[in-house]
Amino acid sequence: MTRDERFEWVRRQGGDRYFAWLAAGYKESFQGQPLGRMTNYLLQKRIRDARGTTLFFINTWVYDWTNCSNWSSERIAYEAEANFNSHGDQPPTFNVVLHRPETPEATEAFFRKMYDAMGCQPYGDD
């Protein structure tokens, strides 16, 4: 299957839930080889404040379990991850993973709460 055919397959299998991520402004990415997470599919969004400053990115990994019926009850599953900057221009940074996120909006609200609670710093103006 070509790259475009695989994306179309995952889109169809994911249905409305997959398209909700796209409608919320997430961009699709596909790699020929798995991205270290048993998946080739990634939906990513840059989260900005009201001034346009980048606060963090959300990576939503999309898992196609259609060939692994005994692995998961979901045909298409999601896992969201955000990378936060906790000390201005320099590391340390840390990641937070949200397993099985319900919606893009709930995912963004969860990570925004985490960003605020941990006193994170923006990545910078761009």
C-alpha positions in Angstrom: 0.0 0.0 0.0 1.2 3.5 -0.8 1.6 6.2 1.9 -1.6 7.9 0.7 -3.5 4.6 0.6 -2.4 3.8 4.2 -3.5 7.3 5.4 -6.9 6.8 3.7 -7.3 3.4 5.4 -6.5 4.8 8.8 -8.9 7.8 8.2 -11.7 5.5 7.2 -11.1 3.2 10.2 -10.8 6.1 12.6 -14.0 7.7 11.3 -15.5 10.7 12.9 -13.0 10.5 15.8 -10.0 10.8 13.5 -11.5 13.6 11.6 -12.2 15.5 14.8 -8.4 15.8 15.4 -8.0 17.2 11.8 -10.9 19.6 12.3 -9.2 20.8 15.5 -6.1 21.9 13.6 -3.9 18.8 13.9 -1.6 18.1 11.0 -0.9 14.5 9.8 2.5 13.0 9.5 3.4 9.5 8.2 6.8 7.8 8.3 7.7 4.7 6.3 9.1 3.2 9.5 7.4 3.2 12.9 8.3 6.2 14.9 9.5 4.2 17.9 6.0 3.7 19.2 4.7 0.8 17.1 3.0 3.4 14.8 3.7 5.3 11.7 0.9 7.9 12.2 1.2 11.1 14.0 -1.2 14.1 14.4 0.6 17.2 15.7 -0.5 20.6 16.8 1.4 23.7 18.1 -0.4 25.3 21.1 0.0 29.1 21.3 -1.1 31.7 23.7 -3.2 34.8 22.7 -0.1 36.6 21.5 0.9 33.7 19.2 3.8 32.5 21.4 4.4 28.8 21.2 3.7 27.2 24.6 4.1 23.5 23.6 3.3 20.9 21.0 0.9 18.0 21.3 1.8 14.8 19.5 -1.1 12.4 19.1 0.0 9.0 18.1 -2.5 7.0 16.1 -2.3 3.2 16.4 -3.8 0.9 13.7 -4.7 -2.3 15.6 -6.8 -3.8 12.8 -4.4 -6.7 12.3 -4.0 -7.3 16.1 -7.5 -8.3 17.2 -6.2 -9.8 20.5 -4.1 -6.7 21.3 -6.8 -4.1 21.7 -10.5 -3.8 21.4 -10.1 -0.6 19.5 -9.3 -0.8 15.8 -7.8 2.7 15.9 -6.4 3.9 19.2 -4.8 7.2 20.2 -2.2 8.4 22.7 -1.4 12.1 23.2 1.9 13.5 24.4 3.2 17.0 25.1 6.7 18.2 25.7 7.0 21.1 28.1 9.8 23.6 28.7 10.3 24.2 32.4 13.3 26.6 32.5 13.0 29.3 29.8 15.4 28.9 26.9 17.3 25.9 28.3 16.4 22.4 29.3 15.2 20.7 31.4 12.1 19.7 29.5 9.7 16.9 30.3 7.0 14.9 28.6 3.5 14.0 29.8 1.5 11.2 28.1 -2.2 11.0 28.1 -3.4 7.4 27.2 -6.6 7.1 25.3 -7.5 10.8 25.0 -11.2 11.3 24.5 -11.3 14.4 22.2 -8.9 17.0 20.9 -10.5 19.7 23.1 -10.3 17.7 26.3 -6.7 16.8 25.5 -5.7 20.4 24.9 -7.4 21.4 28.1 -5.6 18.7 30.1 -2.2 19.7 28.8 -2.9 23.4 29.2 -3.8 22.7 32.9 -0.5 20.8 33.2 1.4 23.6 31.6 0.0 26.2 34.0 0.2 24.0 37.2 3.9 23.1 36.5 4.9 26.8 35.9 6.2 25.9 32.4 7.8 28.4 30.1 6.9 29.1 26.4 9.2 27.9 23.7 9.5 31.4 22.4 8.0 33.9 20.0 7.6 32.7 16.4 
